[in-house]
Amino acid sequence: MILVDLTDLERWDGVHGGTQRVVYGIAKELRRGADVGFIAYSNGWDRFVETSLDPVVERVERAPDTGTGSQPPAAPPRSAAYRLARRLRVLVPRAVRGNPRLRAAAYRALQRLRRAAARLRPAPAPAPGPEAYAFQPDDVVLVLGKPWDEPGLQARLDAEKERVGFRVVELVYDMVIPLQPHLHHPTLFVPYTRQMFLQAQGADRLLAISESTRRDFEAFCARLALDCPPIDVIRLADRLESGRVPAEDDDLPLPDGVAEEFVLCVGTVEVRKNHALLYETWRLAAERGVRLPQLVIVGARGWLVEETWNLLTRDPAVRDSIRILTSVDDAVLARLYRRCRCTVYPSRYEGWGLPVAESLAYGKPVAASSAASIPEIGGDLVRYFSPHSADECLAALAALTDPRECAAAAARIAERYVPTSWAETAAAVRASIARLDPAG
Amino acid sequence: MPPLDRRILVTGTFPIEQPQHGGQKRTRAIVDAYRRRFAHVEHVAVFEPRHYGSAASPNDIPLPSRLADGVPHHPVVGDLIAGHAIAEDPEVRARFTALLRSFRPDIIHVECPFPWLGLGPLLADEGLAPRVVFGSENIEAPLREQVMRAFGVDERIIEEAVGEIDRLERALSGDCDLLAACTPSDLKAHRAMGATRTVLAPNGMSPLRPDPAERAHWRERFRAAGVERIALFVGSGHMPNQVGFDEVVGRGLGFLRRHERLVLAGSIGDAVVGRLGPADDSIEAATFPLRAENAGRLPEPRLQGLIAEADVLLLPITAGGGSNLKTAEAILADTRVVATTTALRGFEWFADFPNVWVADTRDDFHRAIREAFASPLRPRSPEQAALAETVTWEHCLAPLVEAVAQL
């Protein structure tokens, strides 16, 4: 039996980010097979329990489209510790929730509280709790989500594996936190780095979402004297495939403030994604009298971007040329992809670079940084620039916003880019599982 | 046999009241061996108070703060400062002089050459001419150079300090009445420097006598933490220990599995963990605690219990010319040992014992630890068991005591 861990997906109640899309997309495809089941980790009871993908599918596929944001889902069953932490979140003042630094501190405090609550497990349990999943030696546990967010998950998985003898396959998205720590908030450094260490030791096989991630993981293992398990690279799907996304443009209006002609940048506004370069680029264009279309940024406000946010939203020279949409659901995002002139992706580091792939899948030319995995996505179909050069970024955008060049680039993409479906990604996962050494 | 009526003063640059590192243990064993044979034996150390705290005897002389303050910047030259202070610092000189005048030694045993920097001139000024025994623990000049270089000390300071140490070792080797070396290779080096009367006095160890209650303490502690196998490195924060640890163990402990731990005992633990920095600063610092535990400095009974419970003893020594006390300790522990060639210097025969792995690169050292964990403990032959007994202090220092009695 292939057991897909849904711990992260079950607990996620916002718009799906990259990780949730991947878990969902692969899990949904895998469940077509009769040999697939689902489990989730309960930190309150320190055990894995059987679960179902159905409530998540219901939430994602059939919830009404709000046009601008996601619908809050029905609350899934959660641990007492988790519920306690969520309840206490309302005690965090709005001012704190709006300030990333204070939010980070509050997040850390809540994580500590969650862990403390988890430790307060009932010694003589008044009730037996949910039934622990009865693993079998020939099971394969597939962890695709964010186990570093779930204290105890990996330790329990390792213990069960040692006891039963099943096999484990885990997905590695990127190594930005351990290897490029300056590009991420320090909060996750220790849990994420330790998770990667434990994953290297606990997994029988790893999946990486790019050759770049594979190389980074191998470098991580070499530095820490870890025996690196076999790593298979899988290509992620690049279509927004939830039931809410129409196959063709729906002709509905774009969000307020979005111009007729615009360049789209999709991704959380955080230091790693390098929106600062876009500010510099639009500023440079204004100084040089180069006309660039409006920049539409789709992404929530993330880590370590206070200064960048200020520049993007308050500099009189560019603020009217930049529109930031912090909460956009798949249907609106598809609309934006379909109607933009081109997309831009200045990231300093990526495990993959899903927005680049999505842009190509929608037939839209992309100007992207040449960092890490990004060149693996579209090869010479993408116009590259250094993530450290506003000059190069401006040159790439000036070219792609030229109607003739843009049309030529779009034609090349239409001719040569082969989109990847979740069915294909799931098939690659299955192929990796098939390469596992026999149980025992 | 009644004690011989000799007045022997042993001097060095560290106290020996609560010996922790190898040099302290050797000096303590020498003093004890002398006291068994001679009627009057005193020890005096000129030492850095911040390194050794309150573990000193009334004879011992702490460096005044105006001198000690300069030491942390260039820790290796601390011994040189202590040596010079004996003649040049008024406070240290006055206390040392008072001891010389009251004790009137026939023989002065200088353990490591550094005290001789000030003691030679002071004896001349006092008109004293005792016999001098030079107790060598290493060939210091190349050792200190290696360590200072590993720690990135300024080249100018290295050149100056190493030159002075080299001159000192040569002078004392030539001038002393008896030279005691730890290893045959050191003995040969000192003879080349001019030593004429020499004796080989290898490092030794007291037999391991663990208290069952202490063993039970560690067993329970590791069981509660889910630890099934431990590799133990006992050592001081002495820089060669840190250098050796970095070279052949390293701070990436991915070669240890889920139920395995590296345990550091002695001040090496604080030294390694201290240099790792905060956990959110490097992947080594973040993951080190997953597979390592710093037991810190331990009282001797607790340490003996830990050694007895260890599955593998590690001797990751890559610098230093002397024989290592930890090697003798490992020989007497009669368990699995993973050691470098350097760590076995003076005990080369131990490499042929069962349960011993010799490895000199990081990859080989890690591999050897894994093999050791997986290997059943094999018994020693009666000949090997008898050979192991030769590493006790009593056996090792007997030639030195006899040679001093003949002076």
Chai-1 contact restraints between the chains, C-beta under 6 A:
chainA,res_idxA,chainB,res_idxB,connection_type,confidence,min_distance_angstrom,max_distance_angstrom,comment,restraint_id
A,P178,B,I283,contact,1.0,0.0,6.0,A-B,restraint_1
A,P186,B,D280,contact,1.0,0.0,6.0,A-B,restraint_2
A,F189,B,D280,contact,1.0,0.0,6.0,A-B,restraint_3
A,V190,B,A279,contact,1.0,0.0,6.0,A-B,restraint_4
A,V190,B,D280,contact,1.0,0.0,6.0,A-B,restraint_5
A,V190,B,A286,contact,1.0,0.0,6.0,A-B,restraint_6
A,T193,B,I283,contact,1.0,0.0,6.0,A-B,restraint_7
A,T193,B,A286,contact,1.0,0.0,6.0,A-B,restraint_8
A,R194,B,T287,contact,1.0,0.0,6.0,A-B,restraint_9
A,F197,B,T287,contact,1.0,0.0,6.0,A-B,restraint_10
A,R223,B,G252,contact,1.0,0.0,6.0,A-B,restraint_11
A,L224,B,G252,contact,1.0,0.0,6.0,A-B,restraint_12
A,L224,B,G254,contact,1.0,0.0,6.0,A-B,restraint_13
A,L224,B,T287,contact,1.0,0.0,6.0,A-B,restraint_14
A,A225,B,G252,contact,1.0,0.0,6.0,A-B,restraint_15
A,A225,B,G254,contact,1.0,0.0,6.0,A-B,restraint_16
A,A225,B,F255,contact,1.0,0.0,6.0,A-B,restraint_17
A,A225,B,H366,contact,1.0,0.0,6.0,A-B,restraint_18
A,L226,B,G254,contact,1.0,0.0,6.0,A-B,restraint_19
